[in-house]
Amino acid sequence: MRILLRLLLWLLLLLVLLVLLGLGVAPLLIDLNPAPGAPSGQSVAAPESRFLALAQTGADDLTLHYTAEGLVADEGDRTAFVLLHGFTFNVFTWDRLFGTFAGYGPVVAYDQVPYGLSAKPVPPAARSGAAATVPDPYTKAAALEHLFALLDHLSIERAILVGNSSGGTLALEAARAQPDRVAALILLGPWVHSKRPNLPGWLARLPQMQRVTLLLARHLGGSSPLLDYSYADPSRIDERRRQVSGVHRLMANWDLAWGALLNRSLTDPVDIAQHLGKVTQPVLIVTGAADQIVPVADSTSTARALPNAQLVVVPGCGHLPQEECPEAVATAIDNWLRDAGLH
């Protein structure tokens, strides 16, 4: 009996070692070859697309893809609507509301790096796992730098920032960073009360973890599963919407770039909820009653914490109200702009 117990214990120990070995080795088998595609967004963009090259110290320029309407050359000191998409999405998420904003004044939407047709950089640290002197394009500071560089380029002195999901987080951070340049905020399902894990840098930089985040990036970017999950009724998604949600796949290296962004996010906490009391600009929060990603309770909590916010809940709508329920959102925006004296 003792021999049998010993044998079972040894087998159990061997099984544990094999599992640990598999966890350590299996991720290293993930293919690191980048996805094929066009070398730049310019080569696959529509005629209305515009591009801005942002200089980087010690690295190639970063190219931002954007669309705009109502901007007049050399006309400074103006207020414009600037539209900020959410995690994994792109400028096309605003198609059904772009004309609404254009009716009020200048409007700009851009692809945050590395989404849509903007640049797909992979920082040296993400490639090697070591520290590097080249700026990381996926930090919170970098995202703010890109936003304000675009405003400077377009001579936009003040902006009404319109953000969906993590774009709402960026809008709130921008209002904190440069309050004089942000006239107001319109937040659609803003991702404020984050519940994602935060890992120490050394753990996130392990080759195994980098490959795991690359695998996740390929899943999220390869079939766009969050698009369906973000709708209360996915049958409302037409074929064109599905096609434009995957425009990033036209560009080479999109998967490695998305993987680098996801890996960086593991060490970059979302802490804007702790600073909402300092955002004093007028704020409209629109949330879908059926939002599965940012529950109505979270948006309600955000609205209560902001000094000057109004909350509108849209029935039968999910996490992308600008896409799924554009008429209801347009009505809420029109009423709020008028009541706030912004229209």
DRENLO-930280 format. One record per residue: residue number from 1; residue in one letter; chain; x, y, z of N, C-alpha, C in turn. Coordinates in steps of 0.1 Angstrom, whole numbers. Each point is the difference from the previous one (the first is absolute). Example, Ala and Ser with C-alpha at 12.3 -4.5 7.8 and 13.67 -1.06 7.14 Angstrom:
<sites>
(site 1,"a","A",(132,-57,78),(-9,12,0),(9,12,0));
(site 2,"s","A",(-4,11,-7),(9,11,0),(-8,11,8));
</sites>
This chain:
<sites>
(site 1,"m","A",(8,-12,0),(-8,12,0),(9,13,0));
(site 2,"r","A",(11,-1,8),(8,12,1),(7,2,-14));
(site 3,"i","A",(4,-10,-6),(6,1,-13),(-9,6,-10));
(site 4,"l","A",(-13,-4,1),(-10,6,-9),(-2,14,3));
(site 5,"l","A",(-1,4,12),(-1,14,4),(11,9,-5));
(site 6,"r","A",(12,-6,2),(12,7,-5),(0,2,-15));
(site 7,"l","A",(-4,-10,-7),(-1,1,-14),(-10,10,-5));
(site 8,"l","A",(-12,0,7),(-10,10,-3),(5,15,3));
(site 9,"l","A",(7,1,11),(6,13,3),(10,5,-11));
(site 10,"w","A",(8,-9,-4),(10,3,-10),(-7,3,-13));
(site 11,"l","A",(-10,-7,-4),(-8,3,-12),(-7,14,1));
(site 12,"l","A",(-5,3,12),(-6,13,2),(10,11,-1));
(site 13,"l","A",(12,-2,6),(11,10,-1),(4,2,-15));
(site 14,"l","A",(1,-11,-7),(4,0,-14),(-10,8,-8));
(site 15,"l","A",(-13,-2,3),(-11,6,-7),(1,16,3));
(site 16,"v","A",(2,4,12),(1,14,4),(12,6,-8));
(site 17,"l","A",(12,-7,0),(11,5,-7),(-2,1,-15));
(site 18,"l","A",(-7,-9,-6),(-4,1,-14),(-9,11,-3));
(site 19,"v","A",(-10,3,9),(-9,11,-2),(8,13,1));
(site 20,"l","A",(9,1,10),(8,13,1),(9,2,-12));
(site 21,"l","A",(6,-12,-4),(9,1,-12),(-8,5,-12));
(site 22,"g","A",(-13,-6,-1),(-8,4,-12),(-4,15,1));
(site 23,"l","A",(-3,5,12),(-3,14,1),(11,9,-4));
(site 24,"g","A",(12,-5,3),(12,8,-3),(5,-1,-14));
(site 25,"v","A",(-2,-12,-6),(5,-2,-14),(-10,3,-10));
(site 26,"a","A",(-13,-4,2),(-10,1,-11),(-1,14,-6));
(site 27,"p","A",(0,11,9),(-1,13,-6),(11,3,-10));
(site 28,"l","A",(12,-6,3),(12,3,-9),(-2,-6,-14));
(site 29,"l","A",(-10,-8,-1),(-2,-6,-13),(-9,8,-9));
(site 30,"i","A",(-6,11,5),(-8,9,-8),(8,7,-10));
(site 31,"d","A",(-4,0,-12),(7,6,-12),(1,15,2));
(site 32,"l","A",(12,5,-2),(3,14,2),(1,7,-14));
(site 33,"n","A",(-2,-7,-10),(0,7,-14),(-12,9,-1));
(site 34,"p","A",(2,13,-4),(-11,10,-1),(-9,-4,-11));
(site 35,"a","A",(-13,5,2),(-10,-1,-10),(5,8,-13));
(site 36,"p","A",(-3,-6,-12),(3,7,-12),(-10,11,-3));
(site 37,"g","A",(4,9,-9),(-10,11,-4),(8,12,-5));
(site 38,"a","A",(-8,11,-2),(6,12,-5),(10,6,10));
(site 39,"p","A",(10,6,-5),(10,6,9),(-5,13,7));
(site 40,"s","A",(-10,6,-6),(-5,13,6),(-15,1,-2));
(site 41,"g","A",(-7,8,8),(-14,3,-2),(-3,7,-12));
(site 42,"q","A",(9,9,-4),(-2,8,-12),(-3,-8,-13));
(site 43,"s","A",(6,-12,-1),(-1,-8,-12),(-13,-7,-1));
(site 44,"v","A",(-8,-1,11),(-13,-7,0),(-11,10,4));
(site 45,"a","A",(2,12,2),(-10,10,5),(-9,5,-10));
(site 46,"a","A",(-12,4,4),(-10,6,-9),(5,15,-3));
(site 47,"p","A",(-6,6,-10),(4,13,-4),(-2,11,11));
(site 48,"e","A",(-10,-2,8),(-3,10,11),(10,-1,12));
(site 49,"s","A",(8,-11,0),(9,-2,11),(11,10,0));
(site 50,"r","A",(5,4,12),(11,9,2),(10,-6,9));
(site 51,"f","A",(13,5,-1),(10,-6,9),(9,11,5));
(site 52,"l","A",(5,-3,12),(9,9,7),(12,-8,5));
(site 53,"a","A",(12,4,-3),(12,-7,4),(5,7,13));
(site 54,"l","A",(1,-7,11),(5,5,13),(14,-5,2));
(site 55,"a","A",(9,10,1),(15,-3,2),(2,-7,14));
(site 56,"q","A",(9,-10,0),(3,-7,12),(15,0,2));
(site 57,"t","A",(5,2,12),(14,-1,3),(6,-14,-1));
(site 58,"g","A",(9,-2,-9),(7,-13,-1),(-9,-10,-7));
(site 59,"a","A",(-10,3,-7),(-9,-9,-7),(-6,6,-12));
(site 60,"d","A",(-6,-8,-8),(-7,5,-12),(-12,8,4));
(site 61,"d","A",(-5,9,-9),(-12,8,3),(-12,-9,2));
(site 62,"l","A",(-9,5,9),(-12,-7,2),(-11,7,-9));
(site 63,"t","A",(-7,-8,-8),(-10,6,-9),(-14,-2,6));
(site 64,"l","A",(-7,11,2),(-14,0,5),(-10,1,-12));
(site 65,"h","A",(-9,-9,-1),(-11,1,-10),(-12,7,6));
(site 66,"y","A",(-5,10,-8),(-12,7,5),(-9,5,-11));
(site 67,"t","A",(-12,3,3),(-10,6,-9),(-5,13,6));
(site 68,"a","A",(-4,9,-8),(-4,13,5),(-10,6,-9));
(site 69,"e","A",(-8,9,6),(-10,8,-8),(-2,13,7));
(site 70,"g","A",(-1,11,-9),(-3,13,6),(12,8,4));
(site 71,"l","A",(12,-6,-1),(13,8,3),(3,9,-11));
(site 72,"v","A",(4,12,4),(4,10,-10),(15,3,2));
(site 73,"a","A",(8,-1,-10),(14,2,1),(4,14,6));
(site 74,"d","A",(10,0,9),(5,12,6),(-10,7,8));
(site 75,"e","A",(-11,-7,4),(-10,6,9),(2,-5,14));
(site 76,"g","A",(7,8,9),(3,-4,13),(-11,4,10));
(site 77,"d","A",(2,-2,13),(-9,4,10),(-14,-5,-2));
(site 78,"r","A",(-1,-13,-2),(-13,-6,-3),(-3,-12,9));
(site 79,"t","A",(-12,-3,1),(-4,-12,8),(-5,-11,-10));
(site 80,"a","A",(4,-12,2),(-4,-11,-9),(-3,-12,9));
(site 81,"f","A",(-9,-8,-6),(-3,-13,6),(12,-10,-4));
(site 82,"v","A",(5,-7,10),(11,-10,-3),(-5,-13,5));
(site 83,"l","A",(-1,-10,-8),(-6,-13,3),(11,-10,3));
(site 84,"l","A",(-2,-7,11),(10,-10,5),(-6,-13,1));
(site 85,"h","A",(4,-10,-8),(-6,-13,0),(5,-8,12));
(site 86,"g","A",(-6,-12,2),(3,-8,11),(10,-12,-4));
(site 87,"f","A",(2,-8,9),(10,-12,-1),(-4,-9,-12));
(site 88,"t","A",(9,-2,-9),(0,-8,-12),(-8,6,-11));
(site 89,"f","A",(-6,12,2),(-8,6,-11),(8,10,-8));
(site 90,"n","A",(-7,8,-8),(7,10,-9),(-10,11,-3));
(site 91,"v","A",(5,9,-9),(-8,12,-4),(-14,-4,-5));
(site 92,"f","A",(-1,-11,-6),(-13,-4,-6),(-11,-2,10));
(site 93,"t","A",(3,-1,12),(-10,-2,11),(-9,13,1));
(site 94,"w","A",(5,11,-6),(-7,13,1),(-8,3,-13));
(site 95,"d","A",(-1,-9,-10),(-6,2,-12),(-14,5,1));
(site 96,"r","A",(-8,-5,9),(-14,3,1),(-3,13,8));
(site 97,"l","A",(10,5,6),(-1,13,7),(9,11,-5));
(site 98,"f","A",(9,-3,-10),(9,10,-5),(-7,12,-5));
(site 99,"g","A",(-11,-3,-8),(-7,11,-6),(-8,9,10));
(site 100,"t","A",(-4,-7,11),(-6,8,11),(9,10,6));
(site 101,"f","A",(12,-4,3),(10,9,6),(4,11,-11));
(site 102,"a","A",(1,-4,-12),(4,9,-11),(-11,11,-1));
(site 103,"g","A",(-12,-3,4),(-10,11,-1),(1,10,11));
(site 104,"y","A",(8,-3,10),(3,10,11),(13,8,-3));
(site 105,"g","A",(9,-5,-7),(13,6,-2),(11,-9,-5));
(site 106,"p","A",(12,4,1),(11,-9,-5),(0,-13,8));
(site 107,"v","A",(3,-11,-6),(1,-13,7),(12,-8,-6));
(site 108,"v","A",(6,-7,9),(12,-8,-3),(-1,-14,7));
(site 109,"a","A",(3,-10,-7),(1,-14,6),(13,-6,-4));
(site 110,"y","A",(7,-6,9),(13,-6,-4),(2,-14,6));
(site 111,"d","A",(8,-8,-7),(4,-13,5),(11,1,10));
(site 112,"q","A",(-3,-4,13),(11,0,9),(10,-11,-3));
(site 113,"v","A",(12,2,2),(11,-10,-3),(-2,-12,10));
(site 114,"p","A",(-1,-12,-6),(3,-5,-13),(-12,-4,-8));
(site 115,"y","A",(-12,6,3),(-12,-4,-6),(-3,5,-14));
(site 116,"g","A",(-10,-5,-7),(-4,5,-13),(12,0,-10));
(site 117,"l","A",(1,12,-6),(11,2,-10),(12,8,6));
(site 118,"s","A",(0,2,13),(12,7,5),(11,-10,2));
(site 119,"a","A",(12,6,4),(12,-8,0),(-1,-12,9));
(site 120,"k","A",(8,-10,-3),(1,-13,7),(14,-3,6));
(site 121,"p","A",(4,9,9),(14,-2,5),(1,-11,10));
(site 122,"v","A",(12,-6,1),(3,-9,11),(12,5,7));
(site 123,"p","A",(-1,5,12),(11,5,7),(11,-10,2));
(site 124,"p","A",(13,4,0),(11,-9,2),(-1,-8,13));
(site 125,"a","A",(-5,6,11),(-2,-8,12),(-10,-11,-1));
(site 126,"a","A",(-10,2,-9),(-10,-11,-2),(6,-11,-9));
(site 127,"r","A",(10,3,-8),(6,-10,-8),(10,-8,8));
(site 128,"s","A",(7,6,9),(12,-6,6),(-3,-4,15));
(site 129,"g","A",(-10,7,6),(-2,-2,14),(9,8,9));
(site 130,"a","A",(8,8,-6),(10,9,7),(-5,14,0));
(site 131,"a","A",(6,8,9),(-3,14,0),(6,7,-12));
(site 132,"a","A",(-7,11,-5),(5,7,-12),(-1,15,2));
(site 133,"t","A",(8,7,-8),(-1,15,1),(-11,6,-9));
(site 134,"v","A",(-4,-8,-10),(-11,5,-9),(-13,1,8));
(site 135,"p","A",(-7,11,-2),(-13,2,7),(-10,-11,-3));
(site 136,"d","A",(-7,-4,10),(-10,-10,-2),(-13,7,-5));
(site 137,"p","A",(-5,-3,-12),(-12,7,-6),(-13,-4,7));
(site 138,"y","A",(1,-10,9),(-13,-5,6),(-2,4,14));
(site 139,"t","A",(7,9,5),(-2,5,14),(-12,10,0));
(site 140,"k","A",(-5,3,12),(-10,10,1),(5,14,-4));
(site 141,"a","A",(12,3,3),(6,13,-3),(2,1,-15));
(site 142,"a","A",(3,-11,-7),(2,0,-15),(-14,2,-6));
(site 143,"a","A",(-10,-6,5),(-14,2,-6),(-4,15,1));
(site 144,"l","A",(3,6,11),(-4,14,2),(9,9,-9));
(site 145,"e","A",(13,-4,-2),(8,8,-9),(-5,-1,-14));
(site 146,"h","A",(-4,-12,-5),(-5,-1,-13),(-13,9,-2));
(site 147,"l","A",(-9,-1,10),(-12,8,-1),(3,15,-2));
(site 148,"f","A",(8,5,9),(3,15,0),(8,4,-12));
(site 149,"a","A",(9,-9,-5),(7,3,-12),(-9,1,-12));
(site 150,"l","A",(-10,-8,0),(-10,1,-11),(-8,13,1));
(site 151,"l","A",(-3,4,12),(-8,13,2),(9,11,-4));
(site 152,"d","A",(13,0,3),(9,11,-4),(2,0,-15));
(site 153,"h","A",(1,-11,-6),(2,-1,-15),(-12,6,-7));
(site 154,"l","A",(-12,-2,6),(-13,5,-7),(-4,14,6));
(site 155,"s","A",(9,6,8),(-3,13,6),(-13,0,7));
(site 156,"i","A",(-3,-10,7),(-12,-1,9),(4,5,14));
(site 157,"e","A",(-5,11,4),(4,6,13),(-7,-7,11));
(site 158,"r","A",(-13,-3,-2),(-8,-6,10),(-9,-11,-6));
(site 159,"a","A",(-2,-11,7),(-7,-11,-5),(-11,-5,9));
(site 160,"i","A",(-11,-4,-6),(-10,-8,7),(3,-15,-3));
(site 161,"l","A",(6,-7,10),(4,-13,-2),(-11,-10,1));
(site 162,"v","A",(-2,-9,-10),(-10,-10,0),(7,-13,0));
(site 163,"g","A",(-2,-8,11),(7,-12,2),(-9,-12,3));
(site 164,"n","A",(2,-11,-7),(-7,-13,3),(9,-9,7));
(site 165,"s","A",(-4,-6,11),(7,-11,7),(14,5,5));
(site 166,"s","A",(11,-6,-4),(13,5,4),(3,14,-6));
(site 167,"g","A",(-7,3,-11),(1,14,-6),(-5,10,10));
(site 168,"g","A",(-10,-4,8),(-5,9,11),(10,1,11));
(site 169,"t","A",(7,-10,3),(11,1,10),(11,10,-5));
(site 170,"l","A",(3,-1,-13),(10,9,-6),(-5,15,1));
(site 171,"a","A",(-13,2,-3),(-6,13,0),(1,6,14));
(site 172,"l","A",(-3,-8,10),(1,5,14),(14,3,4));
(site 173,"e","A",(10,-8,-4),(14,2,3),(4,13,-7));
(site 174,"a","A",(-5,3,-12),(4,12,-7),(-6,12,7));
(site 175,"a","A",(-12,-1,5),(-6,11,7),(8,3,13));
(site 176,"r","A",(6,-10,6),(8,2,12),(14,7,-4));
(site 177,"a","A",(5,-6,-11),(14,5,-4),(0,14,-5));
(site 178,"q","A",(-9,4,-8),(-1,13,-6),(-14,6,0));
(site 179,"p","A",(-5,3,12),(-14,4,1),(-4,12,-8));
(site 180,"d","A",(10,9,-3),(-4,12,-8),(-3,-3,-14));
(site 181,"r","A",(4,-12,-5),(-2,-4,-14),(-12,-9,-2));
(site 182,"v","A",(-6,-3,11),(-12,-9,-1),(-12,7,5));
(site 183,"a","A",(-9,3,-9),(-12,8,3),(-11,-8,7));
(site 184,"a","A",(-1,-13,-4),(-11,-8,5),(3,-15,-4));
(site 185,"l","A",(-7,-9,6),(2,-14,-3),(-13,-7,-3));
(site 186,"i","A",(-1,-8,-10),(-11,-9,-2),(6,-14,1));
(site 187,"l","A",(-5,-8,9),(6,-13,3),(-11,-11,-2));
(site 188,"l","A",(3,-10,-9),(-9,-10,-3),(5,-13,6));
(site 189,"g","A",(-7,-5,10),(5,-12,7),(14,1,4));
(site 190,"p","A",(4,10,7),(14,2,4),(6,-10,9));
(site 191,"w","A",(11,-5,-3),(7,-11,7),(8,7,11));
(site 192,"v","A",(-6,2,12),(6,7,11),(4,-9,11));
(site 193,"h","A",(-10,-9,4),(2,-9,12),(6,-13,-5));
(site 194,"s","A",(13,0,-4),(7,-11,-6),(1,-12,10));
(site 195,"k","A",(-2,-12,-5),(2,-12,8),(11,-9,-6));
(site 196,"r","A",(8,6,-9),(10,-9,-6),(12,-2,9));
(site 197,"p","A",(7,-11,-1),(12,-3,9),(12,10,-4));
(site 198,"n","A",(8,2,11),(12,8,-2),(12,-9,5));
(site 199,"l","A",(9,-1,-9),(12,-9,4),(12,8,2));
(site 200,"p","A",(10,-5,7),(13,7,1),(7,-1,-13));
(site 201,"g","A",(8,10,-3),(6,1,-13),(8,-12,-4));
(site 202,"w","A",(8,-5,10),(9,-12,-4),(-9,-12,-5));
(site 203,"l","A",(-12,-1,6),(-8,-12,-4),(-6,3,-14));
(site 204,"a","A",(-5,12,-2),(-6,3,-13),(11,-1,-11));
(site 205,"r","A",(12,2,3),(11,0,-10),(5,-14,-3));
(site 206,"l","A",(-4,-10,8),(5,-13,-3),(-4,-4,-14));
(site 207,"p","A",(9,-7,-7),(-3,-5,-14),(-14,-8,-1));
(site 208,"q","A",(-2,-8,11),(-13,-7,0),(-12,9,0));
(site 209,"m","A",(1,10,9),(-12,9,1),(-1,8,-13));
(site 210,"q","A",(11,4,-6),(-1,8,-13),(-7,-8,-11));
(site 211,"r","A",(3,-13,0),(-6,-9,-10),(-15,-3,3));
(site 212,"v","A",(-3,0,13),(-14,-2,3),(-9,12,-4));
(site 213,"t","A",(6,12,3),(-8,12,-4),(0,1,-16));
(site 214,"l","A",(10,-5,-6),(0,0,-15),(-11,-10,-5));
(site 215,"l","A",(-2,-11,6),(-10,-9,-3),(-14,6,2));
(site 216,"l","A",(-2,7,11),(-12,7,3),(-3,11,-10));
(site 217,"a","A",(10,7,-4),(-1,11,-10),(-5,-6,-13));
(site 218,"r","A",(6,-11,-4),(-4,-6,-13),(-15,-5,1));
(site 219,"h","A",(-4,-4,11),(-14,-4,1),(-9,12,0));
(site 220,"l","A",(3,11,7),(-8,12,0),(0,7,-13));
(site 221,"g","A",(11,0,-7),(1,7,-12),(-3,-8,-12));
(site 222,"g","A",(0,-13,1),(-2,-9,-11),(-14,-2,-4));
(site 223,"s","A",(-9,0,10),(-14,-2,-3),(-9,11,6));
(site 224,"s","A",(5,9,7),(-7,11,6),(-12,-4,9));
(site 225,"p","A",(3,-9,10),(-11,-6,8),(-7,11,9));
(site 226,"l","A",(8,10,3),(-6,11,9),(-11,8,-7));
(site 227,"l","A",(0,0,-14),(-11,7,-7),(-13,-6,3));
(site 228,"d","A",(-2,-13,-1),(-12,-7,3),(-4,2,15));
(site 229,"y","A",(10,-2,9),(-2,1,14),(-5,14,4));
(site 230,"s","A",(4,10,-7),(-3,14,3),(-14,4,-4));
(site 231,"y","A",(-7,-8,-8),(-13,3,-4),(-10,-7,9));
(site 232,"a","A",(-12,7,3),(-11,-7,7),(-6,-10,-10));
(site 233,"d","A",(0,3,-13),(-6,-8,-10),(10,-1,-12));
(site 234,"p","A",(9,-10,0),(10,-1,-11),(-6,-1,-14));
(site 235,"s","A",(-13,-3,-1),(-6,-1,-14),(0,14,-6));
(site 236,"r","A",(2,11,8),(0,13,-6),(13,4,-7));
(site 237,"i","A",(10,-9,2),(13,3,-7),(-1,-4,-14));
(site 238,"d","A",(2,9,-9),(-1,-3,-15),(14,-4,-5));
(site 239,"e","A",(1,-5,-12),(12,-5,-6),(11,10,-1));
(site 240,"r","A",(-4,12,-3),(10,11,-1),(7,3,13));
(site 241,"r","A",(-8,0,11),(5,2,13),(10,-11,4));
(site 242,"r","A",(-3,-12,-4),(9,-11,3),(13,2,-8));
(site 243,"q","A",(-1,4,-12),(12,2,-8),(9,11,5));
(site 244,"v","A",(-5,12,3),(8,11,5),(5,-2,14));
(site 245,"s","A",(-6,-9,8),(6,-3,13),(13,-7,-1));
(site 246,"g","A",(3,-6,-12),(12,-7,-1),(10,6,-10));
(site 247,"v","A",(-1,14,-2),(10,6,-9),(14,-1,4));
(site 248,"h","A",(2,-2,13),(14,-1,5),(7,-12,-6));
(site 249,"r","A",(-8,-10,-4),(6,-13,-6),(5,2,-14));
(site 250,"l","A",(-2,12,-6),(5,3,-13),(15,4,2));
(site 251,"m","A",(5,3,12),(13,5,2),(9,-11,6));
(site 252,"a","A",(12,0,-5),(10,-9,6),(3,3,15));
(site 253,"n","A",(3,-10,7),(5,1,14),(-11,4,10));
(site 254,"w","A",(-12,0,-4),(-11,4,9),(0,-9,12));
(site 255,"d","A",(2,-13,-1),(-1,-9,11),(11,2,11));
(site 256,"l","A",(12,3,-5),(11,2,10),(-2,14,7));
(site 257,"a","A",(-6,9,-7),(-2,13,6),(-12,-1,10));
(site 258,"w","A",(-10,-6,-3),(-11,-2,9),(5,-8,12));
(site 259,"g","A",(8,-10,-2),(6,-8,11),(8,9,10));
(site 260,"a","A",(8,9,-6),(8,9,8),(-9,9,8));
(site 261,"l","A",(-11,5,-6),(-9,9,8),(-6,-8,11));
(site 262,"l","A",(-5,-12,-3),(-6,-8,11),(9,-3,11));
(site 263,"n","A",(13,-3,-4),(10,-3,10),(2,12,9));
(site 264,"r","A",(1,12,-6),(3,12,8),(-12,3,9));
(site 265,"s","A",(-12,-3,-4),(-12,3,8),(0,-8,13));
(site 266,"l","A",(7,-11,0),(1,-8,12),(7,7,12));
(site 267,"t","A",(8,10,-4),(8,7,11),(-5,15,1));
(site 268,"d","A",(-10,4,-8),(-4,14,1),(-14,0,6));
(site 269,"p","A",(-1,3,13),(-14,0,6),(-9,11,-5));
(site 270,"v","A",(-12,-2,0),(-10,10,-3),(-5,5,13));
(site 271,"d","A",(4,13,3),(-3,5,13),(-7,13,0));
(site 272,"i","A",(-7,3,-12),(-7,13,-2),(-11,1,10));
(site 273,"a","A",(-6,-11,5),(-11,1,10),(4,7,12));
(site 274,"q","A",(13,0,4),(4,7,12),(1,15,-2));
(site 275,"h","A",(-1,5,-12),(2,14,-3),(-12,7,-7));
(site 276,"l","A",(-12,-6,0),(-11,5,-6),(-5,14,5));
(site 277,"g","A",(2,2,13),(-4,12,7),(8,12,-6));
(site 278,"k","A",(11,-2,-7),(8,11,-5),(-4,3,-14));
(site 279,"v","A",(-9,-7,-6),(-4,3,-14),(-13,8,1));
(site 280,"t","A",(2,13,-2),(-11,10,3),(-8,4,-13));
(site 281,"q","A",(5,-4,-11),(-7,3,-13),(-14,-6,0));
(site 282,"p","A",(-9,5,-8),(-13,-6,-2),(2,-14,-7));
(site 283,"v","A",(-8,-10,5),(2,-13,-5),(-14,-7,-2));
(site 284,"l","A",(-1,-5,-12),(-12,-9,-3),(5,-14,0));
(site 285,"i","A",(-7,-9,7),(3,-14,0),(-12,-7,-6));
(site 286,"v","A",(2,-8,-11),(-11,-8,-6),(4,-14,1));
(site 287,"t","A",(-9,-8,6),(3,-14,2),(-12,-9,-5));
(site 288,"g","A",(4,-11,-6),(-11,-9,-5),(-5,-8,12));
(site 289,"a","A",(-13,-2,1),(-6,-8,11),(5,-14,0));
(site 290,"a","A",(4,-5,-12),(4,-14,-1),(15,-2,-2));
(site 291,"d","A",(8,10,5),(14,0,-2),(6,-11,9));
(site 292,"q","A",(7,-10,-6),(6,-11,7),(14,2,4));
(site 293,"i","A",(6,11,-5),(14,3,2),(2,10,12));
(site 294,"v","A",(-8,11,-1),(0,10,10),(-15,1,5));
(site 295,"p","A",(-3,-7,11),(-13,0,5),(-6,14,3));
(site 296,"v","A",(-13,1,0),(-7,13,2),(4,5,14));
(site 297,"a","A",(2,-9,10),(4,4,13),(13,7,0));
(site 298,"d","A",(10,-5,-8),(13,7,-1),(-1,14,-6));
(site 299,"s","A",(-8,1,-10),(-2,14,-6),(-8,9,9));
(site 300,"t","A",(-9,-5,8),(-7,8,10),(10,5,10));
(site 301,"s","A",(8,-9,5),(10,3,10),(10,11,-5));
(site 302,"t","A",(4,-1,-13),(8,10,-6),(-7,14,-1));
(site 303,"a","A",(-12,0,-4),(-8,12,-1),(-1,7,14));
(site 304,"r","A",(-2,-8,10),(-2,6,14),(13,6,5));
(site 305,"a","A",(12,-6,-4),(13,4,5),(4,13,-7));
(site 306,"l","A",(-5,3,-12),(4,12,-8),(-8,12,5));
(site 307,"p","A",(6,11,2),(-7,12,5),(-11,5,-9));
(site 308,"n","A",(2,-2,-13),(-10,7,-9),(-4,-10,-12));
(site 309,"a","A",(-7,-11,4),(-3,-10,-10),(-15,-3,0));
(site 310,"q","A",(-4,-4,-12),(-14,-5,-2),(1,-14,-6));
(site 311,"l","A",(-9,-9,4),(0,-13,-4),(-13,-3,-8));
(site 312,"v","A",(2,-7,-12),(-11,-4,-8),(1,-15,-3));
(site 313,"v","A",(-10,-8,4),(0,-14,-3),(-9,-3,-12));
(site 314,"v","A",(6,-7,-10),(-7,-3,-12),(-5,-14,0));
(site 315,"p","A",(-13,-2,0),(-6,-14,1),(4,-8,-12));
(site 316,"g","A",(1,-13,2),(3,-10,-11),(13,3,-8));
(site 317,"c","A",(10,5,7),(12,3,-6),(12,-5,8));
(site 318,"g","A",(11,-4,-7),(11,-6,6),(12,10,2));
(site 319,"h","A",(12,-5,-1),(12,8,3),(4,10,-11));
(site 320,"l","A",(-6,-1,-12),(3,9,-11),(-13,8,-4));
(site 321,"p","A",(-5,9,9),(-12,7,-3),(1,8,-13));
(site 322,"q","A",(12,5,-3),(2,8,-12),(-3,-8,-12));
(site 323,"e","A",(2,-13,0),(-3,-9,-11),(-14,-6,0));
(site 324,"e","A",(-3,-5,12),(-13,-7,1),(-12,8,1));
(site 325,"c","A",(1,12,7),(-12,8,2),(4,15,-3));
(site 326,"p","A",(4,3,-12),(5,13,-4),(-10,11,2));
(site 327,"e","A",(-13,-3,-4),(-10,11,1),(-3,4,15));
(site 328,"a","A",(0,-10,9),(-2,3,14),(11,8,6));
(site 329,"v","A",(12,-4,-4),(12,7,4),(1,14,-5));
(site 330,"a","A",(-4,2,-13),(0,13,-6),(-9,10,7));
(site 331,"t","A",(-12,-6,4),(-10,8,7),(5,4,14));
(site 332,"a","A",(7,-9,7),(5,3,13),(11,11,-1));
(site 333,"i","A",(9,-1,-10),(10,9,-2),(-5,14,-4));
(site 334,"d","A",(-10,1,-8),(-6,12,-4),(-6,7,12));
(site 335,"n","A",(-8,-7,8),(-6,6,12),(10,5,9));
(site 336,"w","A",(11,-8,2),(10,4,10),(8,12,-5));
(site 337,"l","A",(4,0,-12),(7,11,-5),(-7,13,1));
(site 338,"r","A",(-13,-1,-3),(-9,12,2),(-1,5,14));
(site 339,"d","A",(-3,-10,9),(-1,3,14),(13,6,7));
(site 340,"a","A",(11,-5,-5),(13,4,5),(5,13,-7));
(site 341,"g","A",(-7,5,-9),(4,12,-7),(11,-2,-9));
(site 342,"l","A",(2,-12,-5),(11,-3,-9),(-4,-1,-15));
(site 343,"h","A",(-13,2,-2),(-5,0,-14),(-10,11,-2));
</sites>
